[in-house]
Amino acid sequence: MRKILFFIILFLPTKIMSDDFNPRSVNYFISDANALNIIKIKNLKKSSLPDMIFETINPKKDAEVEFNIKVPFYFDEMILSPSPLIYDGDIIKSDVIIDDDEFSFGNFSIGKSNSIIKKDSLGEMDVDTLRLNKKIKEFTVKIKIFNKSGKKTGIKLINIVITNRDKNFSNPILPGMSDTVILSVPKISQLEQQVNYAGDICSPTSLSMLLNYYGIDVSTVSCASDVIDTSKNIYGNWIFNTSYASTKNLYSFIVRINSYDELKRYLQKGIPVIASITFGPDELKNSPIKKTTGHLLVIKGIDKNGNIITNDPAALNSSRVEVVYDKKEFANAWFKNKYGTSYILVDDIFKLISSAVPYSEIKKDDDVLTQITPDEEIRLVERTADSILVEAVEQKIEGKDGKPEGYKGYIDRYGFSLPKSYNAFVSEKLAKIYDDKRIEIDKTISAGTRIDILDDYDNFFLAMVDNMMFFISKKDVITDSDLHDIKDTGKAVIEKARDFIGTVYYWGGRTSDKLDCSGLTSLIHKIYGYTIPRDANDQFIYSKKIKTFNELKLGDLIFSTKENSDFVDHVMLYSGDGNIIEATKECNCVREIPFLQKFEIDLKNVIYGKKINGKKIYFGRFIDDNTLKDDKKSDKKNLNKNTKTKIKKSIPNKTYKKTSKKNRSKK
């Protein structure tokens, strides 16, 4: 039985400051066979998740697929990690070809695997990692399945880790109290196993902990005998360990995690992480071993002090397996020394569900509730044969119990991608993206989409969102450093909102080409790093209340209720000089007009709660640069990403209902 314990803080508006780093590694996650440039395919057909991306046609014949990969990210180290569906006796062989030079990541077969070591002028294949003597960005992958079992086999998915070893290690932003999460993972000590295994099986011991976490009853000794690399007589071949887990009805692969924020995102999805670490004497206090050139353990949580909660298999016995490590020391042992190398095991691929590019729609009864961009977290609620019910975790509304919850509805288009940490926002209304030759790609990215900047090239950033790597013009992006330097966010918000004037009004719209009233306000706030509730009534509830016109600042919100009601069904941006910017059905567009023109009264004469033609008017605010004054002066590495302005609910919302379009606040 798995338990996930979350320490939840009530939703409050936040100005997000993400990790400011240049990641050394990229995970090239292949979850869709149609996205591949296939050169050769034999006895395999394309399939799709949640089953697999390739499945064998004739289970009695061998199968093979070969495809070319070209990425705009230069690298000199890689790990090829397929998640296979094979059985006893079957073999999967994974190779890469670079400049006609072939390197093998070995032959995996349950209990009979062997690595293939090779070293030449191009590079060295060292057990499970290929290290190159030059930087490349193009290679060919060749995967063969030798079918001996006579059963249907295939490839569930593939992750290719690529690393630029010349990139400097940047100290990550350290976790804090708001990042706290603990998973209940069984505790197993490798030292309690058979004597001939005990000293060498940190990897299969960690693996057996996670297999049992997912309800798969496998002993540590059995696990060790099934993952052994017979060529080297070792149990810690990363690829063989994850391939074995994949045969146990899981999706399993190697990744490199770049930050604690990424780690937190895995843990919050109920996914513990097996981490590879290296450290010297006194470099990792509390460790049951003094030093190591390679050790694996389970990360199962982050405590209230931001330190890392692990199950360390090197502990003397199972009662001592849980070890908490200092977050700074652990960052050096894991991120700095081992590039964040990790095993990921997932029981349900829908834990990795993501929006389509540029967005997906969430619906209920053919009613569009909202739109989500591919950077936003989605949680699976329920899956049937023909529908996927999800929660848009970041788009908060008030639930029936009065607590904030994400929008729930049925998603129209989706894919699968790995959790990421983001360090920039797309600011251009519809940003063009480009390939490595700076030729425009036939796709756009919506404003407000968070992206991960990988590198800096003159007037462009190399960036990533979902499973796409692309170039984007610097003028179309606001980095976290830029957010940190903005002195008048309200003014910036209004200047950006004017770019959306003329955009089509669309019920449930929250992307660049379609907007409703609260979609406009939440999107514009998101571009500048503020996460606010999704709907107008919820924005009103959680905003800081402004009582008079004289207190209004650029970017503040003006709310109006339904006639003769306390229910807020419309929200506008205050743009100065008595004007408002709104998305409205009145013109089916986004417009800027005088408040006087809309309500037939000068805004200067309006106070909080004033009734105009049966509608009450309220003022509210989320933007407050002063709350970040001290943070702006501090070292960015110590910034608290969850700096909050404390808001009180001043007016109860007794009439709120979210099930009916009639009673929802997106006028």
Secondary structure as GFF3:
##gff-version 3
##sequence-region A 1 667
A	DSSP	beta_strand	4	6	.	.	.	ID=ss1
A	DSSP	beta_strand	14	15	.	.	.	ID=ss2
A	DSSP	beta_strand	25	30	.	.	.	ID=ss3
A	DSSP	three_ten_helix	33	35	.	.	.	ID=ss4
A	DSSP	beta_strand	37	42	.	.	.	ID=ss5
A	DSSP	beta_strand	44	46	.	.	.	ID=ss6
A	DSSP	beta_strand	54	56	.	.	.	ID=ss7
A	DSSP	beta_strand	63	85	.	.	.	ID=ss8
A	DSSP	beta_strand	91	98	.	.	.	ID=ss9
A	DSSP	beta_strand	101	108	.	.	.	ID=ss10
A	DSSP	beta_strand	118	119	.	.	.	ID=ss11
A	DSSP	beta_strand	123	126	.	.	.	ID=ss12
A	DSSP	beta_strand	129	146	.	.	.	ID=ss13
A	DSSP	beta_strand	154	163	.	.	.	ID=ss14
A	DSSP	three_ten_helix	177	179	.	.	.	ID=ss15
A	DSSP	beta_strand	181	183	.	.	.	ID=ss16
A	DSSP	three_ten_helix	190	192	.	.	.	ID=ss17
A	DSSP	alpha_helix	195	198	.	.	.	ID=ss18
A	DSSP	alpha_helix	202	213	.	.	.	ID=ss19
A	DSSP	alpha_helix	220	227	.	.	.	ID=ss20
A	DSSP	alpha_helix	238	246	.	.	.	ID=ss21
A	DSSP	beta_strand	251	256	.	.	.	ID=ss22
A	DSSP	alpha_helix	260	268	.	.	.	ID=ss23
A	DSSP	beta_strand	273	279	.	.	.	ID=ss24
A	DSSP	beta_strand	292	302	.	.	.	ID=ss25
A	DSSP	beta_strand	308	311	.	.	.	ID=ss26
A	DSSP	three_ten_helix	318	320	.	.	.	ID=ss27
A	DSSP	beta_strand	322	325	.	.	.	ID=ss28
A	DSSP	alpha_helix	327	331	.	.	.	ID=ss29
A	DSSP	pi_helix	332	336	.	.	.	ID=ss30
A	DSSP	alpha_helix	337	338	.	.	.	ID=ss31
A	DSSP	beta_strand	341	346	.	.	.	ID=ss32
A	DSSP	three_ten_helix	349	352	.	.	.	ID=ss33
A	DSSP	beta_strand	353	355	.	.	.	ID=ss34
A	DSSP	beta_strand	360	364	.	.	.	ID=ss35
A	DSSP	beta_strand	367	372	.	.	.	ID=ss36
A	DSSP	beta_strand	378	383	.	.	.	ID=ss37
A	DSSP	beta_strand	388	398	.	.	.	ID=ss38
A	DSSP	beta_strand	404	411	.	.	.	ID=ss39
A	DSSP	beta_strand	414	416	.	.	.	ID=ss40
A	DSSP	beta_strand	424	426	.	.	.	ID=ss41
A	DSSP	beta_strand	430	434	.	.	.	ID=ss42
A	DSSP	beta_strand	440	446	.	.	.	ID=ss43
A	DSSP	beta_strand	450	457	.	.	.	ID=ss44
A	DSSP	beta_strand	460	465	.	.	.	ID=ss45
A	DSSP	beta_strand	468	473	.	.	.	ID=ss46
A	DSSP	three_ten_helix	474	476	.	.	.	ID=ss47
A	DSSP	beta_strand	477	479	.	.	.	ID=ss48
A	DSSP	alpha_helix	480	485	.	.	.	ID=ss49
A	DSSP	alpha_helix	489	498	.	.	.	ID=ss50
A	DSSP	beta_strand	504	505	.	.	.	ID=ss51
A	DSSP	beta_strand	510	511	.	.	.	ID=ss52
A	DSSP	beta_strand	514	515	.	.	.	ID=ss53
A	DSSP	alpha_helix	517	527	.	.	.	ID=ss54
A	DSSP	beta_strand	530	531	.	.	.	ID=ss55
A	DSSP	alpha_helix	536	542	.	.	.	ID=ss56
A	DSSP	beta_strand	544	546	.	.	.	ID=ss57
A	DSSP	three_ten_helix	549	551	.	.	.	ID=ss58
A	DSSP	beta_strand	557	561	.	.	.	ID=ss59
A	DSSP	beta_strand	568	576	.	.	.	ID=ss60
A	DSSP	beta_strand	579	584	.	.	.	ID=ss61
A	DSSP	beta_strand	589	594	.	.	.	ID=ss62
A	DSSP	alpha_helix	595	599	.	.	.	ID=ss63
A	DSSP	three_ten_helix	603	605	.	.	.	ID=ss64
A	DSSP	beta_strand	610	612	.	.	.	ID=ss65
A	DSSP	beta_strand	615	621	.	.	.	ID=ss66
A	DSSP	three_ten_helix	625	628	.	.	.	ID=ss67
A	DSSP	alpha_helix	629	633	.	.	.	ID=ss68
A	DSSP	three_ten_helix	636	638	.	.	.	ID=ss69
A	DSSP	three_ten_helix	661	663	.	.	.	ID=ss70
###
